[in-house]
Amino acid sequence: MKLVRAYSRIEELPVNTRAYNMLKRIGVSHVGDLLSLSREELMRVPNIGPGTIDHIARVIDEQGLWFANWLSQPVVERENIGRGSWSRDDV
């Protein structure tokens, strides 16, 4: 299995179709964009549940990567994520 890195495109991340479509919908284009999100920000995305977030977290862990913001920290304001137009204010 080829490991992905933060600079890899999201298409290279071996997530299921539901997770991939959600990530593309919110404008995540690179793995690093995903890694910068907090769990709270992902939970605020419409139509995503804990199961999909757990799936993404398992895949990230299997790749030897980690989420920088998955500690007990407040959610950081974001104008947008990646190149998309989603922001946490939209949900």
C-alpha positions as CSV (number, residue, x, y, z in Angstrom):
1,M,0.0,0.0,0.0
2,K,1.3,3.4,-1.0
3,L,1.2,5.9,1.9
4,V,-0.1,9.3,1.3
5,R,1.3,12.5,2.8
6,A,-0.1,15.9,3.6
7,Y,0.8,17.2,0.1
8,S,-1.0,14.3,-1.6
9,R,-4.3,15.0,-3.4
10,I,-7.4,13.8,-1.6
11,E,-8.1,11.4,-4.5
12,E,-5.1,9.3,-3.2
13,L,-6.6,8.9,0.2
14,P,-8.3,5.4,0.4
15,V,-11.6,6.6,2.0
16,N,-15.0,5.3,1.0
17,T,-17.2,7.1,-1.5
18,R,-19.3,8.9,1.0
19,A,-16.3,10.4,2.8
20,Y,-14.6,11.3,-0.5
21,N,-17.7,13.0,-1.8
22,M,-18.1,15.0,1.4
23,L,-14.5,16.1,1.4
24,K,-14.8,17.3,-2.2
25,R,-18.0,19.1,-1.5
26,I,-16.4,21.2,1.2
27,G,-13.4,22.0,-1.0
28,V,-10.8,19.7,0.6
29,S,-8.3,19.2,-2.3
30,H,-5.2,17.9,-0.4
31,V,-4.7,15.7,2.6
32,G,-3.1,18.6,4.5
33,D,-6.4,20.5,4.1
34,L,-8.2,17.6,5.8
35,L,-5.6,17.3,8.6
36,S,-6.0,21.0,9.5
37,L,-9.7,20.5,10.3
38,S,-11.0,19.8,13.8
39,R,-13.4,17.1,14.6
40,E,-16.0,19.8,15.5
41,E,-15.6,21.4,12.1
42,L,-16.2,18.0,10.4
43,M,-19.3,17.4,12.6
44,R,-20.8,20.7,11.4
45,V,-20.7,19.6,7.8
46,P,-24.3,18.8,6.6
47,N,-25.1,15.1,6.2
48,I,-21.9,13.8,7.8
49,G,-22.1,11.6,10.9
50,P,-19.8,10.1,13.5
51,G,-19.4,6.9,11.4
52,T,-18.0,8.8,8.4
53,I,-15.7,10.8,10.7
54,D,-14.5,7.7,12.4
55,H,-13.8,6.1,9.0
56,I,-11.8,9.1,7.9
57,A,-9.9,9.1,11.2
58,R,-9.0,5.3,10.9
59,V,-7.7,5.9,7.3
60,I,-5.6,8.8,8.5
61,D,-4.2,6.7,11.3
62,E,-3.5,3.8,8.9
63,Q,-1.5,6.2,6.8
64,G,0.7,7.2,9.7
65,L,-0.8,10.7,9.8
66,W,-2.7,12.7,12.5
67,F,-5.1,15.5,12.8
68,A,-3.3,18.6,14.3
69,N,-6.5,20.0,15.8
70,W,-8.1,16.9,17.3
71,L,-7.1,17.9,20.8
72,S,-9.4,19.8,23.2
73,Q,-9.0,23.1,21.5
74,P,-11.6,25.7,20.5
75,V,-12.7,25.7,16.9
76,V,-10.7,28.2,14.8
77,E,-12.6,30.6,12.6
78,R,-12.1,29.8,8.9
79,E,-13.1,31.8,5.8
80,N,-12.9,28.7,3.7
81,I,-11.3,25.3,3.5
82,G,-9.1,24.3,0.6
83,R,-10.3,25.9,-2.6
84,G,-14.0,25.4,-1.9
85,S,-16.5,27.9,-0.6
86,W,-17.6,26.1,2.6
87,S,-17.0,27.6,5.9
88,R,-18.3,26.6,9.3
89,D,-20.5,29.7,9.2
90,D,-22.4,28.1,6.3
91,V,-23.8,25.3,8.5
